[in-house]
């Protein structure tokens, strides 16, 4: 069994409380828009990092991370990219790419909307952890945590980190 912490869209802000949720994880997955290369290094201090770059990321981040990540953990094949449409809006090119990689799980970020939905079209589970950072239009910062065990995704949690904007005393 493997515990995964999943986040996205930090946009240069990494709340220290995130470490509390990720410290028990075997790997951290970040679906892009780090916003600052230092976030990569901070996350790697907590656990091994698997990640892709996002549309706002600098050339320094893009040199360190791929646009698309395909890997297998505990019998689950992952396909990760920062921008992927909602499951009911996958185009045929994306469906074929997911099927080519024999993915079981599609992970993305970008929308700042936490989403867990099955795609019948591509026969995959689609996860978007929402946004863990302060920038964007989301009202609550979120991340996900789950286990991978013998080809199954188990114990999936959506974790709310608090409001997007901290009270003025904390800014």
N, CA and C atoms as a LAMMPS dump frame, in Angstrom:
ITEM: TIMESTEP
0
ITEM: NUMBER OF ATOMS
513
ITEM: BOX BOUNDS ff ff ff
-5.0000000000000000e+02 5.0000000000000000e+02
-5.0000000000000000e+02 5.0000000000000000e+02
-5.0000000000000000e+02 5.0000000000000000e+02
ITEM: ATOMS id mol type element x y z
1 1 1 N 0.856 -1.185 0
2 1 2 C 0 0 0
3 1 3 C 0.897 1.241 0
4 2 1 N 0.425 2.268 -0.676
5 2 2 C 1.162 3.52 -0.801
6 2 3 C 0.213 4.684 -0.572
7 3 1 N 0.617 5.63 0.265
8 3 2 C -0.183 6.842 0.526
9 3 3 C 0.319 7.958 -0.384
10 4 1 N -0.634 8.65 -1.003
11 4 2 C -0.336 9.739 -1.937
12 4 3 C -0.992 11.022 -1.444
13 5 1 N -0.244 12.108 -1.454
14 5 2 C -0.786 13.441 -1.239
15 5 3 C -0.833 14.138 -2.584
16 6 1 N -1.969 14.691 -2.948
17 6 2 C -2.168 15.299 -4.269
18 6 3 C -2.58 16.753 -4.123
19 7 1 N -1.82 17.638 -4.775
20 7 2 C -2.181 19.042 -4.774
21 7 3 C -1.85 19.669 -6.116
22 8 1 N -2.312 20.896 -6.27
23 8 2 C -2.102 21.63 -7.512
24 8 3 C -2.27 23.116 -7.237
25 9 1 N -1.827 23.906 -8.186
26 9 2 C -2.092 25.343 -8.197
27 9 3 C -1.712 26.024 -6.879
28 10 1 N -0.461 25.82 -6.484
29 10 2 C 0.054 26.503 -5.291
30 10 3 C 0.358 27.964 -5.59
31 11 1 N 0.671 28.28 -6.81
32 11 2 C 0.899 29.66 -7.253
33 11 3 C 1.842 30.423 -6.317
34 12 1 N 2.937 29.768 -5.917
35 12 2 C 3.959 30.435 -5.116
36 12 3 C 3.694 30.464 -3.627
37 13 1 N 2.635 29.825 -3.163
38 13 2 C 2.299 29.82 -1.735
39 13 3 C 2.125 28.381 -1.265
40 14 1 N 2.928 28.001 -0.266
41 14 2 C 2.804 26.666 0.317
42 14 3 C 2.529 26.82 1.806
43 15 1 N 1.277 26.656 2.17
44 15 2 C 0.842 26.75 3.562
45 15 3 C 1.586 25.699 4.381
46 16 1 N 2.162 26.093 5.503
47 16 2 C 2.907 25.143 6.335
48 16 3 C 2.017 24.012 6.84
49 17 1 N 0.728 24.247 6.982
50 17 2 C -0.177 23.194 7.451
51 17 3 C -0.262 22.03 6.464
52 18 1 N 0.104 22.26 5.207
53 18 2 C 0.071 21.191 4.213
54 18 3 C 1.005 20.059 4.637
55 19 1 N 2.113 20.403 5.244
56 19 2 C 3.054 19.395 5.714
57 19 3 C 2.438 18.423 6.695
58 20 1 N 1.505 18.894 7.49
59 20 2 C 0.804 18.027 8.444
60 20 3 C 0.064 16.915 7.721
61 21 1 N -0.541 17.251 6.597
62 21 2 C -1.322 16.273 5.84
63 21 3 C -0.444 15.369 4.972
64 22 1 N 0.723 15.864 4.576
65 22 2 C 1.558 15.114 3.648
66 22 3 C 2.661 14.311 4.322
67 23 1 N 2.896 14.552 5.615
68 23 2 C 4.03 13.898 6.274
69 23 3 C 3.911 12.376 6.308
70 24 1 N 2.698 11.856 6.286
71 24 2 C 2.515 10.404 6.295
72 24 3 C 2.472 9.814 4.892
73 25 1 N 2.642 10.635 3.869
74 25 2 C 2.543 10.162 2.492
75 25 3 C 3.87 9.602 1.994
76 26 1 N 3.766 8.575 1.16
77 26 2 C 4.946 7.979 0.541
78 26 3 C 5.423 8.801 -0.648
79 27 1 N 4.484 9.457 -1.33
80 27 2 C 4.814 10.366 -2.431
81 27 3 C 3.842 11.531 -2.414
82 28 1 N 4.332 12.643 -2.959
83 28 2 C 3.493 13.816 -3.187
84 28 3 C 3.385 13.986 -4.693
85 29 1 N 2.15 14.188 -5.164
86 29 2 C 1.916 14.469 -6.571
87 29 3 C 1.404 15.9 -6.679
88 30 1 N 2.009 16.679 -7.581
89 30 2 C 1.598 18.072 -7.802
90 30 3 C 1.257 18.222 -9.278
91 31 1 N 0.04 18.676 -9.559
92 31 2 C -0.463 18.757 -10.932
93 31 3 C -0.253 20.121 -11.577
94 32 1 N 0.819 20.809 -11.207
95 32 2 C 1.234 22.012 -11.925
96 32 3 C 0.78 23.333 -11.342
97 33 1 N 1.345 24.396 -11.909
98 33 2 C 1.233 25.771 -11.42
99 33 3 C 1.835 25.904 -10.019
100 34 1 N 3.128 25.569 -9.944
101 34 2 C 3.888 25.764 -8.708
102 34 3 C 3.99 27.249 -8.385
103 35 1 N 4.258 28.044 -9.415
104 35 2 C 4.364 29.485 -9.212
105 35 3 C 5.73 29.937 -8.731
106 36 1 N 6.503 29.028 -8.178
107 36 2 C 7.846 29.348 -7.693
108 36 3 C 8.613 28.035 -7.599
109 37 1 N 9.803 28.019 -8.139
110 37 2 C 10.624 26.81 -8.132
111 37 3 C 10.914 26.32 -6.709
112 38 1 N 10.907 27.206 -5.749
113 38 2 C 11.178 26.829 -4.357
114 38 3 C 10.13 25.857 -3.807
115 39 1 N 8.911 25.915 -4.339
116 39 2 C 7.843 25.01 -3.89
117 39 3 C 8.236 23.556 -4.182
118 40 1 N 8.889 23.329 -5.319
119 40 2 C 9.342 21.976 -5.656
120 40 3 C 10.268 21.467 -4.563
121 41 1 N 11.249 22.295 -4.2
122 41 2 C 12.224 21.894 -3.19
123 41 3 C 11.584 21.69 -1.822
124 42 1 N 10.628 22.542 -1.465
125 42 2 C 9.953 22.406 -0.167
126 42 3 C 9.162 21.095 -0.103
127 43 1 N 8.452 20.781 -1.16
128 43 2 C 7.67 19.543 -1.181
129 43 3 C 8.58 18.313 -1.124
130 44 1 N 9.726 18.376 -1.801
131 44 2 C 10.658 17.242 -1.801
132 44 3 C 11.269 17 -0.425
133 45 1 N 11.227 17.994 0.443
134 45 2 C 11.704 17.798 1.816
135 45 3 C 10.744 16.907 2.599
136 46 1 N 9.47 16.881 2.228
137 46 2 C 8.463 16.094 2.939
138 46 3 C 8.369 14.667 2.418
139 47 1 N 8.479 14.487 1.096
140 47 2 C 8.357 13.15 0.484
141 47 3 C 8.807 13.251 -0.97
142 48 1 N 9.109 12.114 -1.607
143 48 2 C 9.433 12.153 -3.038
144 48 3 C 8.284 12.791 -3.826
145 49 1 N 8.655 13.579 -4.829
146 49 2 C 7.681 14.357 -5.6
147 49 3 C 7.58 13.829 -7.02
148 50 1 N 6.337 13.666 -7.486
149 50 2 C 6.029 13.389 -8.885
150 50 3 C 5.159 14.556 -9.344
151 51 1 N 5.543 15.218 -10.439
152 51 2 C 4.846 16.448 -10.789
153 51 3 C 4.987 16.796 -12.264
154 52 1 N 4.115 17.694 -12.701
155 52 2 C 4.165 18.281 -14.035
156 52 3 C 4.17 19.796 -13.89
157 53 1 N 4.646 20.478 -14.93
158 53 2 C 4.571 21.937 -14.892
159 53 3 C 3.203 22.408 -15.349
160 54 1 N 2.855 23.63 -14.934
161 54 2 C 1.59 24.228 -15.33
162 54 3 C 1.79 25.419 -16.238
163 55 1 N 0.693 26.007 -16.666
164 55 2 C 0.755 27.097 -17.637
165 55 3 C 1.376 28.373 -17.096
166 56 1 N 1.43 28.585 -15.778
167 56 2 C 2.036 29.811 -15.241
168 56 3 C 3.487 29.589 -14.806
169 57 1 N 3.975 28.37 -14.915
170 57 2 C 5.306 28.06 -14.397
171 57 3 C 6.415 28.603 -15.281
172 58 1 N 7.497 28.986 -14.615
173 58 2 C 8.656 29.595 -15.266
174 58 3 C 9.447 28.567 -16.067
175 59 1 N 10.394 29.067 -16.852
176 59 2 C 11.254 28.162 -17.615
177 59 3 C 12.101 27.308 -16.681
178 60 1 N 12.457 27.812 -15.512
179 60 2 C 13.229 27.019 -14.54
180 60 3 C 12.425 25.804 -14.075
181 61 1 N 11.138 25.997 -13.802
182 61 2 C 10.269 24.88 -13.4
183 61 3 C 10.086 23.933 -14.57
184 62 1 N 9.894 24.481 -15.759
185 62 2 C 9.669 23.654 -16.954
186 62 3 C 10.896 22.805 -17.295
187 63 1 N 12.074 23.267 -16.946
188 63 2 C 13.291 22.472 -17.174
189 63 3 C 13.372 21.289 -16.22
190 64 1 N 12.747 21.401 -15.07
191 64 2 C 12.817 20.344 -14.052
192 64 3 C 11.703 19.317 -14.15
193 65 1 N 10.592 19.694 -14.793
194 65 2 C 9.401 18.84 -14.786
195 65 3 C 8.852 18.647 -16.188
196 66 1 N 8.198 17.503 -16.435
197 66 2 C 7.586 17.272 -17.743
198 66 3 C 6.205 17.929 -17.852
199 67 1 N 5.709 18.006 -19.067
200 67 2 C 4.336 18.476 -19.286
201 67 3 C 3.331 17.369 -18.972
202 68 1 N 3.704 16.143 -19.292
203 68 2 C 2.856 14.979 -19.055
204 68 3 C 3.661 13.947 -18.286
205 69 1 N 3.02 13.341 -17.309
206 69 2 C 3.666 12.309 -16.498
207 69 3 C 2.83 11.037 -16.572
208 70 1 N 3.479 9.938 -16.894
209 70 2 C 2.841 8.625 -16.905
210 70 3 C 3.699 7.723 -16.032
211 71 1 N 3.085 7.103 -15.038
212 71 2 C 3.817 6.183 -14.173
213 71 3 C 2.856 5.185 -13.562
214 72 1 N 3.429 4.159 -12.957
215 72 2 C 2.61 3.154 -12.288
216 72 3 C 3.055 3.034 -10.839
217 73 1 N 2.067 3.006 -9.951
218 73 2 C 2.307 2.809 -8.529
219 73 3 C 1.27 1.819 -8.01
220 74 1 N 1.725 0.779 -7.355
221 74 2 C 0.833 -0.203 -6.724
222 74 3 C -0.24 -0.721 -7.679
223 75 1 N 0.145 -0.913 -8.946
224 75 2 C -0.795 -1.462 -9.917
225 75 3 C -1.767 -0.448 -10.504
226 76 1 N -1.588 0.834 -10.212
227 76 2 C -2.434 1.901 -10.757
228 76 3 C -1.587 2.721 -11.727
229 77 1 N -2.063 2.846 -12.974
230 77 2 C -1.349 3.635 -13.988
231 77 3 C -1.894 5.054 -13.991
232 78 1 N -0.984 6.004 -13.793
233 78 2 C -1.314 7.428 -13.706
234 78 3 C -0.994 8.14 -15.015
235 79 1 N -1.894 9.04 -15.411
236 79 2 C -1.676 9.983 -16.502
237 79 3 C -1.94 11.362 -15.918
238 80 1 N -0.893 12.208 -15.836
239 80 2 C -1.041 13.543 -15.233
240 80 3 C -0.598 14.625 -16.217
241 81 1 N -1.411 15.67 -16.274
242 81 2 C -1.105 16.866 -17.063
243 81 3 C -1.832 18.018 -16.38
244 82 1 N -1.291 19.212 -16.435
245 82 2 C -1.909 20.329 -15.732
246 82 3 C -3.299 20.648 -16.269
247 83 1 N -3.41 20.776 -17.567
248 83 2 C -4.701 21.152 -18.163
249 83 3 C -5.303 19.949 -18.88
250 84 1 N -6.403 19.479 -18.335
251 84 2 C -7.205 18.414 -18.943
252 84 3 C -8.661 18.808 -18.721
253 85 1 N -9.48 18.73 -19.748
254 85 2 C -10.895 19.097 -19.558
255 85 3 C -11.617 18.139 -18.613
256 86 1 N -12.792 18.557 -18.208
257 86 2 C -13.638 17.673 -17.388
258 86 3 C -13.89 16.376 -18.159
259 87 1 N -14.118 15.279 -17.432
260 87 2 C -14.259 13.975 -18.093
261 87 3 C -15.307 13.913 -19.197
262 88 1 N -16.389 14.651 -19.087
263 88 2 C -17.408 14.61 -20.141
264 88 3 C -17.032 15.48 -21.343
265 89 1 N -15.836 16.1 -21.29
266 89 2 C -15.389 16.96 -22.389
267 89 3 C -14.066 16.506 -23.001
268 90 1 N -13.613 15.293 -22.678
269 90 2 C -12.388 14.769 -23.294
270 90 3 C -12.587 14.708 -24.807
271 91 1 N -11.571 15.149 -25.563
272 91 2 C -11.654 14.968 -27.01
273 91 3 C -11.04 13.606 -27.372
274 92 1 N -11.236 13.185 -28.594
275 92 2 C -10.79 11.856 -29.013
276 92 3 C -9.278 11.7 -28.94
277 93 1 N -8.536 12.766 -29.198
278 93 2 C -7.069 12.7 -29.106
279 93 3 C -6.651 12.37 -27.679
280 94 1 N -7.249 13.042 -26.703
281 94 2 C -6.943 12.779 -25.303
282 94 3 C -7.368 11.37 -24.9
283 95 1 N -8.546 10.954 -25.309
284 95 2 C -9.018 9.604 -24.999
285 95 3 C -8.039 8.566 -25.538
286 96 1 N -7.584 8.758 -26.765
287 96 2 C -6.644 7.81 -27.359
288 96 3 C -5.302 7.824 -26.618
289 97 1 N -4.849 8.989 -26.196
290 97 2 C -3.593 9.089 -25.449
291 97 3 C -3.707 8.369 -24.097
292 98 1 N -4.814 8.575 -23.41
293 98 2 C -5.052 7.902 -22.121
294 98 3 C -5.1 6.39 -22.323
295 99 1 N -5.793 5.951 -23.359
296 99 2 C -5.892 4.512 -23.633
297 99 3 C -4.541 3.934 -24.055
298 100 1 N -3.782 4.698 -24.828
299 100 2 C -2.451 4.249 -25.249
300 100 3 C -1.559 3.958 -24.035
301 101 1 N -1.651 4.794 -23.032
302 101 2 C -0.855 4.621 -21.813
303 101 3 C -1.509 3.665 -20.814
304 102 1 N -2.679 3.147 -21.161
305 102 2 C -3.419 2.209 -20.317
306 102 3 C -3.624 2.773 -18.909
307 103 1 N -3.947 4.059 -18.852
308 103 2 C -4.137 4.746 -17.565
309 103 3 C -5.408 4.278 -16.868
310 104 1 N -5.308 4.218 -15.562
311 104 2 C -6.463 3.955 -14.698
312 104 3 C -6.932 5.243 -14.035
313 105 1 N -6.001 6.184 -13.905
314 105 2 C -6.217 7.412 -13.152
315 105 3 C -5.693 8.596 -13.938
316 106 1 N -6.532 9.611 -14.106
317 106 2 C -6.137 10.868 -14.744
318 106 3 C -6.148 11.944 -13.67
319 107 1 N -5.038 12.695 -13.592
320 107 2 C -4.911 13.767 -12.603
321 107 3 C -4.577 15.059 -13.332
322 108 1 N -5.256 16.126 -12.918
323 108 2 C -4.984 17.441 -13.492
324 108 3 C -5.194 18.512 -12.432
325 109 1 N -4.926 19.728 -12.802
326 109 2 C -5.171 20.893 -11.959
327 109 3 C -5.871 21.944 -12.8
328 110 1 N -5.379 23.177 -12.729
329 110 2 C -5.759 24.306 -13.571
330 110 3 C -7.107 24.951 -13.255
331 111 1 N -8.156 24.2 -13.073
332 111 2 C -9.491 24.782 -12.926
333 111 3 C -9.757 25.372 -11.542
334 112 1 N -8.952 24.979 -10.552
335 112 2 C -9.162 25.364 -9.147
336 112 3 C -10.456 24.779 -8.586
337 113 1 N -11.001 23.784 -9.264
338 113 2 C -12.231 23.123 -8.824
339 113 3 C -11.893 21.69 -8.426
340 114 1 N -12.091 21.346 -7.171
341 114 2 C -11.873 19.966 -6.729
342 114 3 C -12.923 19.08 -7.392
343 115 1 N -12.465 17.971 -7.948
344 115 2 C -13.368 17.12 -8.712
345 115 3 C -12.917 15.67 -8.647
346 116 1 N -13.85 14.801 -8.399
347 116 2 C -13.651 13.351 -8.479
348 116 3 C -14.779 12.843 -9.367
349 117 1 N -14.414 12.314 -10.525
350 117 2 C -15.445 11.883 -11.464
351 117 3 C -14.899 10.76 -12.338
352 118 1 N -15.711 9.799 -12.634
353 118 2 C -15.316 8.713 -13.524
354 118 3 C -15.639 9.11 -14.955
355 119 1 N -14.693 8.829 -15.853
356 119 2 C -14.913 9.055 -17.273
357 119 3 C -15.262 7.731 -17.931
358 120 1 N -16.515 7.582 -18.331
359 120 2 C -16.933 6.369 -19.033
360 120 3 C -16.257 6.311 -20.395
361 121 1 N -16.065 7.462 -20.989
362 121 2 C -15.486 7.581 -22.316
363 121 3 C -14.058 7.016 -22.365
364 122 1 N -13.258 7.263 -21.309
365 122 2 C -11.868 6.798 -21.289
366 122 3 C -11.646 5.69 -20.258
367 123 1 N -12.687 5.308 -19.539
368 123 2 C -12.607 4.256 -18.511
369 123 3 C -11.531 4.54 -17.466
370 124 1 N -11.54 5.766 -16.937
371 124 2 C -10.577 6.178 -15.917
372 124 3 C -11.278 6.968 -14.818
373 125 1 N -10.623 7.028 -13.667
374 125 2 C -11.048 7.932 -12.613
375 125 3 C -10.29 9.237 -12.817
376 126 1 N -10.987 10.353 -12.768
377 126 2 C -10.437 11.688 -13.001
378 126 3 C -10.398 12.424 -11.661
379 127 1 N -9.205 12.878 -11.246
380 127 2 C -9.061 13.642 -10.008
381 127 3 C -8.47 15.005 -10.293
382 128 1 N -9.07 16.017 -9.7
383 128 2 C -8.502 17.366 -9.672
384 128 3 C -8.566 17.792 -8.212
385 129 1 N -7.418 18.06 -7.58
386 129 2 C -7.425 18.384 -6.159
387 129 3 C -7.864 19.808 -5.836
388 130 1 N -8.234 20.579 -6.831
389 130 2 C -8.556 21.983 -6.577
390 130 3 C -7.262 22.78 -6.477
391 131 1 N -7.283 23.869 -5.74
392 131 2 C -6.105 24.736 -5.632
393 131 3 C -5.677 24.867 -4.173
394 132 1 N -4.38 24.672 -3.94
395 132 2 C -3.835 24.788 -2.586
396 132 3 C -3.287 26.181 -2.301
397 133 1 N -3.169 27.012 -3.329
398 133 2 C -2.599 28.346 -3.17
399 133 3 C -3.639 29.416 -2.929
400 134 1 N -3.157 30.646 -2.833
401 134 2 C -4.022 31.796 -2.545
402 134 3 C -4.51 32.517 -3.786
403 135 1 N -3.855 32.324 -4.927
404 135 2 C -4.263 33.046 -6.119
405 135 3 C -5.332 32.283 -6.88
406 136 1 N -6.291 33.006 -7.394
407 136 2 C -7.363 32.4 -8.164
408 136 3 C -8.716 32.791 -7.605
409 137 1 N -9.742 32.227 -8.192
410 137 2 C -11.099 32.619 -7.802
411 137 3 C -11.732 31.64 -6.82
412 138 1 N -11.051 30.533 -6.508
413 138 2 C -11.594 29.566 -5.547
414 138 3 C -11.733 30.227 -4.173
415 139 1 N -12.642 29.734 -3.366
416 139 2 C -12.849 30.335 -2.042
417 139 3 C -12.192 29.526 -0.928
418 140 1 N -11.98 28.226 -1.154
419 140 2 C -11.368 27.358 -0.152
420 140 3 C -10.176 26.646 -0.801
421 141 1 N -9.038 26.645 -0.109
422 141 2 C -7.845 25.941 -0.574
423 141 3 C -7.989 24.454 -0.228
424 142 1 N -7.674 23.59 -1.199
425 142 2 C -7.889 22.154 -1.012
426 142 3 C -6.71 21.326 -1.511
427 143 1 N -6.655 20.104 -1.022
428 143 2 C -5.773 19.07 -1.542
429 143 3 C -6.453 17.731 -1.331
430 144 1 N -5.892 16.671 -1.879
431 144 2 C -6.452 15.329 -1.712
432 144 3 C -5.379 14.406 -1.156
433 145 1 N -5.854 13.354 -0.52
434 145 2 C -4.977 12.315 -0.018
435 145 3 C -5.694 10.981 -0.223
436 146 1 N -4.94 9.951 -0.62
437 146 2 C -5.544 8.643 -0.871
438 146 3 C -4.474 7.566 -0.803
439 147 1 N -4.936 6.324 -0.851
440 147 2 C -4.043 5.169 -0.863
441 147 3 C -4.177 4.441 -2.185
442 148 1 N -3.082 3.854 -2.617
443 148 2 C -3.066 2.954 -3.759
444 148 3 C -2.736 1.575 -3.21
445 149 1 N -3.55 0.599 -3.57
446 149 2 C -3.365 -0.727 -3.018
447 149 3 C -3.828 -1.774 -4.025
448 150 1 N -2.901 -2.537 -4.536
449 150 2 C -3.202 -3.642 -5.447
450 150 3 C -4.155 -3.236 -6.568
451 151 1 N -3.826 -2.146 -7.246
452 151 2 C -4.613 -1.698 -8.388
453 151 3 C -5.853 -0.899 -8.059
454 152 1 N -6.047 -0.584 -6.78
455 152 2 C -7.232 0.174 -6.377
456 152 3 C -6.853 1.489 -5.705
457 153 1 N -7.715 2.474 -5.89
458 153 2 C -7.598 3.766 -5.206
459 153 3 C -8.547 3.695 -4.018
460 154 1 N -8.002 3.885 -2.826
461 154 2 C -8.782 3.712 -1.602
462 154 3 C -8.604 4.922 -0.692
463 155 1 N -9.533 5.068 0.236
464 155 2 C -9.454 6.079 1.304
465 155 3 C -9.237 7.49 0.75
466 156 1 N -9.934 7.83 -0.301
467 156 2 C -9.797 9.146 -0.921
468 156 3 C -10.409 10.207 -0.019
469 157 1 N -9.617 11.242 0.284
470 157 2 C -10.072 12.349 1.13
471 157 3 C -9.876 13.672 0.404
472 158 1 N -10.835 14.554 0.513
473 158 2 C -10.679 15.942 0.105
474 158 3 C -10.426 16.727 1.387
475 159 1 N -9.304 17.421 1.44
476 159 2 C -8.915 18.156 2.638
477 159 3 C -9.033 19.647 2.366
478 160 1 N -9.801 20.316 3.203
479 160 2 C -9.944 21.77 3.096
480 160 3 C -8.91 22.422 3.994
481 161 1 N -8.124 23.318 3.418
482 161 2 C -7.037 23.983 4.129
483 161 3 C -7.436 25.333 4.716
484 162 1 N -8.623 25.771 4.407
485 162 2 C -9.081 27.065 4.89
486 162 3 C -9.369 27.999 3.738
487 163 1 N -9.786 29.221 4.064
488 163 2 C -10.144 30.174 3.003
489 163 3 C -8.947 30.555 2.149
490 164 1 N -9.246 30.914 0.915
491 164 2 C -8.196 31.316 -0.035
492 164 3 C -7.394 32.476 0.51
493 165 1 N -8.08 33.458 1.038
494 165 2 C -7.391 34.618 1.601
495 165 3 C -7.371 34.517 3.114
496 166 1 N -6.172 34.614 3.666
497 166 2 C -6.029 34.598 5.119
498 166 3 C -6.548 35.911 5.696
499 167 1 N -6.947 35.904 6.978
500 167 2 C -7.299 37.164 7.633
501 167 3 C -6.136 38.145 7.53
502 168 1 N -6.42 39.428 7.514
503 168 2 C -5.397 40.45 7.272
504 168 3 C -4.234 40.361 8.252
505 169 1 N -4.432 39.878 9.46
506 169 2 C -3.349 39.777 10.443
507 169 3 C -2.318 38.737 10.022
508 170 1 N -2.713 37.771 9.188
509 170 2 C -1.797 36.714 8.764
510 170 3 C -1.134 36.994 7.424
511 171 1 N -1.468 38.046 6.766
512 171 2 C -0.928 38.319 5.432
513 171 3 C 0.462 38.855 5.499
